[in-house]
């Protein structure tokens, strides 16, 4: 999995470009066949059926949701970087950032 680091010298546009590039790299890597254990395949099948989708359509939807979550985390980190001390007030009012897990997890 690609890690995206928020650096004080890097603009938000550059950070989002890194996220987009990582997403594109991951999409190309996933074009190969993926083997799942029976339990995971059954779970994905049931979730896809409940959503009225095929398993590939469901997994594409989940991937898009995770990409949006990650982009929001990157944006929140950039916001905190540029707001400095006022970020503490923001966190007190709305809650602090969630940890970003960049480790790959088997499905």
N, CA, C and O of each residue as an XYZ file, in Angstrom:
428
protein
N       0.851     -1.177      0.000
C       0.000      0.000      0.000
C       0.888      1.228      0.000
O       1.973      1.224      0.581
N       0.429      2.259     -0.643
C       1.204      3.488     -0.742
C       0.943      4.350      0.480
O      -0.194      4.463      0.937
N       1.983      4.947      1.000
C       1.837      5.856      2.127
C       1.886      7.280      1.603
O       2.686      7.599      0.723
N       1.042      8.121      2.139
C       1.026      9.521      1.749
C       1.430     10.329      2.966
O       0.762     10.290      3.999
N       2.527     11.063      2.840
C       3.022     11.862      3.942
C       2.638     13.313      3.729
O       2.758     13.848      2.627
N       2.176     13.940      4.798
C       1.834     15.348      4.726
C       3.066     16.111      5.166
O       3.514     15.978      6.305
N       3.609     16.904      4.269
C       4.835     17.654      4.510
C       4.505     19.132      4.461
O       3.755     19.579      3.593
N       5.065     19.891      5.392
C       4.787     21.324      5.453
C       5.172     22.035      4.161
O       4.625     23.097      3.864
N       6.089     21.482      3.393
C       6.526     22.125      2.167
C       5.762     21.682      0.927
O       6.056     22.148     -0.173
N       4.798     20.800      1.080
C       4.065     20.255     -0.056
C       2.649     20.801     -0.040
O       1.980     20.770      0.992
N       2.189     21.303     -1.184
C       0.847     21.859     -1.271
C      -0.222     20.784     -1.310
O       0.056     19.620     -1.597
N      -1.444     21.187     -1.019
C      -2.573     20.263     -1.008
C      -2.747     19.618     -2.374
O      -3.021     18.422     -2.462
N      -2.590     20.401     -3.450
C      -2.744     19.842     -4.794
C      -1.729     18.732     -5.037
O      -2.053     17.702     -5.630
N      -0.502     18.947     -4.576
C       0.533     17.925     -4.751
C       0.201     16.681     -3.940
O       0.397     15.560     -4.410
N      -0.303     16.874     -2.715
C      -0.668     15.736     -1.875
C      -1.782     14.923     -2.526
O      -1.731     13.693     -2.545
N      -2.790     15.616     -3.062
C      -3.894     14.915     -3.709
C      -3.437     14.225     -4.989
O      -3.964     13.170     -5.343
N      -2.459     14.810     -5.690
C      -1.902     14.166     -6.879
C      -1.192     12.872     -6.495
O      -1.260     11.885     -7.228
N      -0.512     12.872     -5.349
C       0.151     11.657     -4.872
C      -0.888     10.591     -4.550
O      -0.702      9.418     -4.874
N      -1.991     11.002     -3.908
C      -3.070     10.060     -3.598
C      -3.643      9.474     -4.886
O      -3.859      8.266     -4.975
N      -3.890     10.322     -5.880
C      -4.450      9.852     -7.157
C      -3.491      8.885     -7.844
O      -3.921      7.865     -8.382
N      -2.203      9.194     -7.830
C      -1.212      8.312     -8.452
C      -1.166      6.967     -7.743
O      -1.075      5.923     -8.388
N      -1.229      6.991     -6.417
C      -1.222      5.741     -5.649
C      -2.468      4.923     -5.963
O      -2.397      3.701     -6.094
N      -3.614      5.602     -6.085
C      -4.871      4.922     -6.426
C      -4.752      4.262     -7.799
O      -5.165      3.115     -7.972
N      -4.194      4.974     -8.769
C      -4.035      4.427    -10.117
C      -3.092      3.224    -10.116
O      -3.346      2.230    -10.797
N      -2.002      3.321     -9.348
C      -1.067      2.199     -9.241
C      -1.749      0.980     -8.631
O      -1.549     -0.144     -9.091
N      -2.555      1.204     -7.594
C      -3.257      0.103     -6.945
C      -4.284     -0.510     -7.896
O      -4.451     -1.729     -7.919
N      -4.967      0.311     -8.670
C      -5.963     -0.199     -9.610
C      -5.300     -1.093    -10.654
O      -5.836     -2.145    -11.003
N      -4.140     -0.677    -11.153
C      -3.428     -1.499    -12.133
C      -2.986     -2.819    -11.506
O      -3.044     -3.865    -12.153
N      -2.548     -2.772    -10.255
C      -2.087     -3.979     -9.579
C      -3.240     -4.953     -9.347
O      -3.028     -6.165     -9.338
N      -4.448     -4.444     -9.161
C      -5.596     -5.290     -8.873
C      -6.243     -5.886    -10.113
O      -7.221     -6.625    -10.000
N      -5.722     -5.583    -11.280
C      -6.294     -6.149    -12.488
C      -5.984     -7.640    -12.605
O      -6.567     -8.337    -13.436
N      -5.077     -8.118    -11.780
C      -4.755     -9.542    -11.774
C      -5.799    -10.286    -10.943
O      -6.551     -9.675    -10.185
N      -5.837    -11.596    -11.090
C      -6.744    -12.405    -10.287
C      -6.342    -12.340     -8.822
O      -5.160    -12.304     -8.481
N      -7.352    -12.324     -7.970
C      -7.127    -12.289     -6.533
C      -7.804    -13.511     -5.930
O      -8.976    -13.777     -6.196
N      -7.066    -14.244     -5.126
C      -7.629    -15.416     -4.473
C      -8.063    -15.035     -3.063
O      -7.329    -14.364     -2.337
N      -9.271    -15.471     -2.682
C      -9.813    -15.219     -1.355
C     -10.117    -16.542     -0.682
O     -10.438    -17.529     -1.344
N     -10.013    -16.555      0.638
C     -10.439    -17.764      1.341
C     -11.963    -17.864      1.230
O     -12.639    -16.874      0.950
N     -12.490    -19.059      1.450
C     -13.922    -19.305      1.258
C     -14.793    -18.405      2.122
O     -15.821    -17.906      1.663
N     -14.390    -18.196      3.360
C     -15.180    -17.370      4.280
C     -15.284    -15.930      3.781
O     -16.361    -15.334      3.801
N     -14.165    -15.381      3.339
C     -14.162    -14.002      2.839
C     -14.968    -13.894      1.553
O     -15.729    -12.943      1.377
N     -14.810    -14.853      0.659
C     -15.570    -14.841     -0.596
C     -17.067    -14.927     -0.316
O     -17.861    -14.254     -0.973
N     -17.452    -15.745      0.648
C     -18.862    -15.870      1.019
C     -19.376    -14.562      1.600
O     -20.486    -14.132      1.287
N     -18.572    -13.932      2.444
C     -18.968    -12.656      3.038
C     -19.154    -11.594      1.969
O     -20.159    -10.882      1.967
N     -18.193    -11.481      1.059
C     -18.326    -10.497     -0.019
C     -19.532    -10.810     -0.898
O     -20.237     -9.900     -1.335
N     -19.766    -12.082     -1.155
C     -20.922    -12.473     -1.960
C     -22.230    -12.060     -1.303
O     -23.126    -11.547     -1.973
N     -22.347    -12.281      0.008
C     -23.568    -11.921      0.731
C     -23.753    -10.408      0.773
O     -24.866     -9.915      0.591
N     -22.678     -9.672      1.010
C     -22.768     -8.211      1.044
C     -23.145     -7.653     -0.320
O     -23.961     -6.737     -0.419
N     -22.550     -8.206     -1.369
C     -22.860     -7.759     -2.724
C     -24.319     -8.042     -3.062
O     -25.007     -7.193     -3.629
N     -24.784     -9.228     -2.715
C     -26.173     -9.591     -2.994
C     -27.133     -8.664     -2.249
O     -28.132     -8.218     -2.813
N     -26.832     -8.376     -0.988
C     -27.687     -7.480     -0.195
C     -27.739     -6.078     -0.802
O     -28.741     -5.375     -0.675
N     -26.654     -5.683     -1.460
C     -26.599     -4.363     -2.096
C     -27.161     -4.399     -3.519
O     -27.268     -3.358     -4.168
N     -27.521     -5.586     -4.005
C     -28.039     -5.714     -5.361
C     -26.969     -5.556     -6.422
O     -27.246     -5.087     -7.526
N     -25.734     -5.949     -6.087
C     -24.605     -5.790     -7.002
C     -23.899     -7.124     -7.197
O     -24.057     -8.054     -6.406
N     -23.119     -7.195     -8.267
C     -22.219     -8.339     -8.420
C     -21.047     -8.122     -7.467
O     -20.845     -7.013     -6.973
N     -20.281     -9.169     -7.208
C     -19.126     -9.018     -6.313
C     -18.132     -8.000     -6.877
O     -17.679     -7.141     -6.121
N     -17.766     -8.047     -8.169
C     -16.841     -7.026     -8.680
C     -17.402     -5.603     -8.552
O     -16.661     -4.673     -8.233
N     -18.705     -5.431     -8.798
C     -19.309     -4.103     -8.642
C     -19.264     -3.656     -7.186
O     -18.969     -2.497     -6.894
N     -19.558     -4.581     -6.271
C     -19.530     -4.258     -4.845
C     -18.120     -3.872     -4.407
O     -17.935     -2.879     -3.704
N     -17.126     -4.657     -4.824
C     -15.740     -4.352     -4.440
C     -15.289     -3.022     -5.027
O     -14.532     -2.294     -4.385
N     -15.735     -2.691     -6.228
C     -15.405     -1.384     -6.816
C     -16.015     -0.263     -5.984
O     -15.386      0.775     -5.778
N     -17.244     -0.475     -5.504
C     -17.904      0.524     -4.667
C     -17.154      0.689     -3.340
O     -16.935      1.812     -2.885
N     -16.766     -0.419     -2.726
C     -16.013     -0.357     -1.473
C     -14.681      0.360     -1.694
O     -14.278      1.181     -0.870
N     -14.005      0.059     -2.785
C     -12.729      0.707     -3.084
C     -12.915      2.215     -3.254
O     -12.101      2.997     -2.763
N     -13.972      2.623     -3.942
C     -14.229      4.053     -4.131
C     -14.508      4.732     -2.793
O     -14.052      5.851     -2.557
N     -15.256      4.061     -1.918
C     -15.535      4.625     -0.586
C     -14.246      4.776      0.212
O     -14.043      5.797      0.870
N     -13.382      3.785      0.160
C     -12.108      3.847      0.882
C     -11.215      4.951      0.311
O     -10.507      5.623      1.061
N     -11.246      5.142     -1.013
C     -10.472      6.227     -1.621
C     -10.965      7.581     -1.124
O     -10.163      8.464     -0.820
N     -12.291      7.745     -1.040
C     -12.842      9.010     -0.528
C     -12.441      9.228      0.927
O     -12.060     10.336      1.305
N     -12.523      8.178      1.747
C     -12.120      8.289      3.146
C     -10.662      8.714      3.251
O     -10.314      9.583      4.052
N      -9.816      8.096      2.438
C      -8.389      8.425      2.480
C      -8.150      9.874      2.039
O      -7.357     10.588      2.653
N      -8.829     10.299      0.986
C      -8.673     11.682      0.512
C      -9.121     12.668      1.592
O      -8.494     13.712      1.777
N     -10.200     12.344      2.303
C     -10.653     13.213      3.397
C      -9.623     13.265      4.519
O      -9.399     14.326      5.102
N      -8.996     12.134      4.830
C      -7.957     12.108      5.851
C      -6.759     12.954      5.437
O      -6.194     13.685      6.250
N      -6.376     12.850      4.160
C      -5.258     13.653      3.653
C      -5.617     15.140      3.720
O      -4.800     15.966      4.129
N      -6.842     15.469      3.316
C      -7.287     16.862      3.374
C      -7.334     17.394      4.801
O      -6.943     18.533      5.057
N      -7.812     16.570      5.729
C      -7.861     16.987      7.133
C      -6.455     17.221      7.677
O      -6.225     18.167      8.430
N      -5.516     16.354      7.292
C      -4.131     16.530      7.733
C      -3.545     17.824      7.159
O      -2.824     18.539      7.856
N      -3.848     18.124      5.911
C      -3.376     19.370      5.299
C      -4.008     20.568      5.990
O      -3.340     21.575      6.224
N      -5.274     20.466      6.315
C      -5.964     21.548      7.031
C      -5.277     21.809      8.364
O      -5.010     22.957      8.719
N      -4.995     20.750      9.094
C      -4.340     20.919     10.394
C      -2.949     21.528     10.236
O      -2.509     22.320     11.070
N      -2.265     21.151      9.159
C      -0.924     21.689      8.936
C      -0.974     23.197      8.702
O      -0.146     23.936      9.235
N      -1.937     23.654      7.913
C      -1.970     25.070      7.572
C      -2.672     25.928      8.618
O      -2.509     27.148      8.620
N      -3.447     25.316      9.506
C      -4.141     26.106     10.518
C      -3.350     26.243     11.808
O      -3.695     27.051     12.670
N      -2.292     25.455     11.943
C      -1.427     25.581     13.108
C      -2.154     25.362     14.414
O      -2.823     24.345     14.598
N      -2.025     26.325     15.335
C      -2.579     26.175     16.673
C      -4.099     26.107     16.679
O      -4.677     25.513     17.589
N      -4.752     26.691     15.703
C      -6.211     26.643     15.686
C      -6.732     25.232     15.449
O      -7.916     24.966     15.655
N      -5.845     24.312     15.012
C      -6.262     22.925     14.819
C      -6.679     22.299     16.140
O      -7.574     21.455     16.168
N      -6.037     22.703     17.242
C      -6.420     22.160     18.550
C      -7.851     22.547     18.882
O      -8.603     21.734     19.419
N      -8.234     23.774     18.571
C      -9.609     24.206     18.811
C     -10.573     23.433     17.914
O     -11.657     23.049     18.352
N     -10.182     23.206     16.668
C     -11.010     22.429     15.744
C     -11.199     21.008     16.275
O     -12.316     20.492     16.291
N     -10.097     20.374     16.712
C     -10.169     19.019     17.241
C     -11.052     18.949     18.478
O     -11.812     17.996     18.651
N     -10.953     19.966     19.344
C     -11.784     19.992     20.548
C     -13.263     20.070     20.187
O     -14.102     19.456     20.847
N     -13.577     20.820     19.145
C     -14.975     21.001     18.738
C     -15.514     19.804     17.956
O     -16.643     19.369     18.187
N     -14.706     19.268     17.025
C     -15.209     18.253     16.096
C     -14.535     16.893     16.222
O     -14.942     15.950     15.543
N     -13.540     16.763     17.053
C     -12.826     15.493     17.198
C     -11.548     15.495     16.391
O     -11.464     16.120     15.334
N     -10.569     14.798     16.894
C      -9.269     14.750     16.235
C      -9.251     13.788     15.070
O     -10.229     13.081     14.824
N      -8.135     13.758     14.347
C      -8.035     12.898     13.170
C      -7.925     11.431     13.564
O      -7.342     11.087     14.592
N      -8.490     10.590     12.736
C      -8.337      9.143     12.917
C      -6.974      8.742     12.384
O      -6.451      9.361     11.457
N      -6.414      7.719     12.967
C      -5.126      7.228     12.482
C      -5.314      6.638     11.087
O      -6.309      5.966     10.819
N      -4.354      6.892     10.202
C      -4.390      6.329      8.854
C      -3.563      5.061      8.867
O      -2.371      5.087      9.176
N      -4.202      3.945      8.530
C      -3.523      2.657      8.487
C      -3.059      2.407      7.062
O      -3.872      2.189      6.163
N      -1.748      2.439      6.861
C      -1.200      2.251      5.524
C      -0.726      0.811      5.289
O      -0.092      0.508      4.278
N      -1.047     -0.062      6.239
C      -0.619     -1.453      6.066
C      -1.631     -2.192      5.218
O      -2.828     -1.914      5.275
N      -1.159     -3.101      4.461
C      -2.029     -3.914      3.614
C      -2.635     -5.008      4.477
O      -1.935     -5.656      5.254
N      -3.933     -5.209      4.337
C      -4.608     -6.259      5.095
C      -5.209     -7.257      4.116
O      -5.800     -6.879      3.104
N      -5.051     -8.507      4.428
C      -5.655     -9.543      3.582
C      -7.165     -9.510      3.763
O      -7.654     -9.316      4.876
N      -7.891     -9.694      2.698
C      -9.361     -9.672      2.766
C      -9.878    -10.926      3.391
O     -11.089    -11.091      3.534
